[in-house]
Every structure is written in C-alpha cells, then in structure tokens.
C-alpha cells in the first residue's frame, strides 16, 4: 500500500530474505515447489496452508505482512517474484497487469462470483486474478444481553447512541459504540457503508479518474457520520481515546470488558471474538443500519485475489485449482472463511453465521466492493497516508467539537487533493 518506489530498506531486506528462503525451500527433494506470497498471518495463514496441502505439487507459502505491495515490488526488483500472490486490493491487479508483471489466469468451471466483482480483475479484456476469499463488511456486533432491541435504521442507531451516550456520561452504563479509529480502514468502512446507502451510483463513480470528491453525495455521507460520531459519550473514553484504539481492542471492549455495547466491522471479527470473549454468550450481528425505511442497504464486501506472476512455474495452474469448489473445503469446515464462489453449496459452511452471510452476498443488486481498495496509488490508504489518514482527521474534528460543516469542508478538500495527487479526481 506504499507508493511506488518507496519500499523501505527493512522491506527490501525482508523480501530478499523471503525470496532466498523460498528458493531454498523450492529446491529440496528435487521437486520445485510453487511459491505463494500471502497477506494473511496467524490462523488465516495456518488455514491456507491446510488448503494448499491438498494441491498435487508442493506449495511453499510466505506471509508478506500488511504491506504486500512493497514486499512484491522489492521481490520484483530482486528478480525473485513468487509464482502466486494473494492480494487484498483489486487496484494492484490492474497496476501489475499494465506493468506486464502478471500472467493471464482462468477459473475452473466450478467458479462464479457475484455480479460486479469479476470485472474488477479484467484488464484490456484479459483476466489477471480470481477471488479466493471474501469479507462481509456491513455488520454490527453486539451481545444480546446488552442490547435486546438492536437498531434497524440509521435514525434508530442515532437515537440509541444518544440515549446510551447520556447513560454512559452519568457512569451508569457502557458507551454505545466501540470504534478502532487508530486503524484508518475501520473509518473508511463506515464511510463506504453510509455512502453506498445514500448514493450507490455515486459510490461507483468515485472509482473513476474523474471522480468528484467534493460533490453532494460525499458531503452528505460525511455529514451523516458527523451526526453520529459527534454524540457526546458515544465512545469509551471519548474521541481522542478512540483514535488510539485499534480494531482488535474495539472488539474486546464489547465482548470482554463490556465497555461498549456495539462494534461495527466485518465477518472476520468472529476470529477476535473467539480469542477474547468472556463467558459463553455468543455475540449477535445485524446488517449495517440503512437510511431507507426497510433498514437494509447495499452490502459492502472486501476480498482477497490470487494472481500468477509472469515467468513463474506452476502459478497459473495453482490459481485455477484455487477456484475449484472443493479446494477451500478444509477452511470451510474449520470456520473463519467466507467464499466469494457462489457455486459453493451453502450446506458446506459449518458455521451458521457465515452460511447466512454467504447467502446475503448472493442477493442481486445490493453488493458494492470496498471503495478504498479500488482507489489508485497512495490514495487507497495505509497507516498515516491516503484516505485512511483523511478519515482519521475528520473523526478527530467531529469528536473534538469542530462544527460539522467545517469538518466536512476540510475533509472533502483533502480528499480532492489526494485524488488529484494520485492522478485523477477533483
């Protein structure tokens, strides 16, 4: 997620070491393994290794960490690109394809994804990636014992936050919302859900080079967020403390320390819940509340993409194998996995929650892909830069008493400037 050409010396050394280790691993036993660089770590990395253990040839998997773009650039400069990489940003697929770094790939006949996702991986009429993992990013988590009547609409969420915030200020109960504002991607996920609900066509338009980041749809979405985030008592410790709170801690504030009633984030929140939950109560989820009378708006999804690097041996074949209906069955059975493949039988999900989420993803006409992951270059966001930093500045303003109109004006100006710096927008 760093700008081109700005990989740090630490990243270069780490990538070179990983390349040497992968080469050594691939030469043992007389059979060269297929080398795969992934964004995953921890339990996700372990699960993926269980998946590729079923591949007919040896597979060597290395975790590149959060900044896989810098990792892969360093490996390319060193001439040690992996055969396959798993990316979390479809924008990188287009960028690498235009640089001739990738080989075209194909999917198996057992593979299909929701409308709109597939086109994100096509460049100049060639497919350069396939979706291998999805994230449902329109969920609010809570403990039923703490919230017996969850909000169904945006107005109900605002009213509930005001009510619980007043109780929290008196010291008589937990804050209504936990938020990991130290991680800018959490704030962009909030923005994306609100924007897609208010103006789905404008949401799509913001991925284009002529995007208007100072237009009414963006202003209206930010104004709606300011309405909620500026409520006194909304967050444990207030806005300044929230800016120091990372995503995992925000989940802990709901399911372990009970300092907050609700937390918004994707289905992978279940992994944090499983590690830190106190007691036997299972958290419940609701869809992100909509401004529409039905209470249900568009669904925001993220996802991870498999690509094959040009010149690699066996990469294209592995990518195609990953799209088979049975390839990810070990991860499906273990839990913690949501497939983008709509041909996976829902009964294959051992986890009833993810079975329901997979069914929601198949509903036509409601799905939008994570906006920030589609933005170009440094605008896409990473720690301290791009749209992540801009949303953190906006959050700081509205929780620190800056009038909403002024906070929105500042944020839209920053967004437009960042878009222009990345080669487009206004």
VENBEL-V97812 format. One record per backbone hydrogen bond with DSSP energy under -0.5 kcal/mol. NH is the residue of the N-H (numbers start at 0). CO is the residue of the C=O. If there is no record, write none. Layout:
nh=[NH:NH]
co=[CO:CO]
This chain:
nh=[5:11:12:13:14:15:16:17:18:19:20:21:22:23:24:25:26:26:27:29:30:31:33:35:36:37:43:44:45:46:47:48:49:50:51:52:53:54:59:60:61:63:63:67:70:71:72:73:74:75:76:77:78:78:79:82:83:84:85:86:86:90:91:92:93:94:95:96:97:98:99:100:101:102:104:110:116:117:119:120:121:122:122:125:127:127:129:131:132:133:134:136:136:139:140:141:142:143:143:145:146:153:156:157:158:159:160:161:162:163:164:165:166:167:168:169:170:171:174:175:176:177:180:180:181:181:182:182:183:185:186:187:188:189:190:191:192:193:194:195:196:197:198:202:203:204:205:205:206:207:210:212:214:218:219:220:221:222:223:224:225:226:227:228:229:230:233:235:237:240:241:242:243:244:245:249:250:251:252:253:253:254:255:256:257:258:259:260:261:262:263:264:264:266:268:269:270:271:272:273:274:275:276:277:278:283:285:287:289:289:294:296:296:298:299:300:301:303:304:305:306:307:308:309:311:313:317:318:319:320:321:322:322:323:326:327:328:330:331:332:333:334:341:341:343:344:347:348:349:349:351:354:355:356:357:358:359:360:361:361:362:365:367:369:373:374:374:378:379:379:380:381:384:386:387:388:389:390:391:392:393:394:395:396:397:398:399:399:401:406:407:408:409:410:411:412:413:414:415:416:417:418:419:420:421:422:423:424:425]
co=[2:7:8:9:10:11:12:13:14:15:16:17:18:19:20:21:22:23:24:26:27:29:57:59:83:61:40:40:41:42:43:44:45:46:47:48:50:51:33:58:35:37:61:65:66:67:68:69:70:71:72:73:74:75:74:34:34:306:36:84:304:372:88:88:89:90:91:92:93:94:96:95:95:307:126:107:113:113:116:117:118:120:125:122:120:125:305:303:303:337:301:134:299:285:262:283:260:141:281:142:142:289:152:153:154:155:156:157:158:159:160:161:162:163:164:165:167:166:258:232:233:261:178:241:241:244:179:244:181:182:182:183:184:185:186:187:188:189:190:191:192:193:194:198:199:200:201:202:203:204:207:210:211:214:215:216:217:218:219:220:221:222:223:224:225:227:230:176:234:236:237:238:240:241:243:245:246:247:248:249:250:250:251:251:251:252:252:174:175:140:177:138:262:135:265:266:267:267:268:269:270:271:272:254:276:141:139:137:151:294:291:287:294:365:297:367:134:132:86:129:84:102:82:100:308:311:313:314:315:316:317:318:319:320:323:323:325:327:327:328:329:330:111:339:340:342:344:345:331:347:349:350:351:352:353:354:355:356:357:358:359:362:298:300:370:370:371:375:375:376:377:384:381:378:384:384:385:386:387:388:389:390:391:392:393:394:395:396:396:402:403:404:405:406:407:408:409:410:411:412:413:414:415:416:417:419:418:208:210]
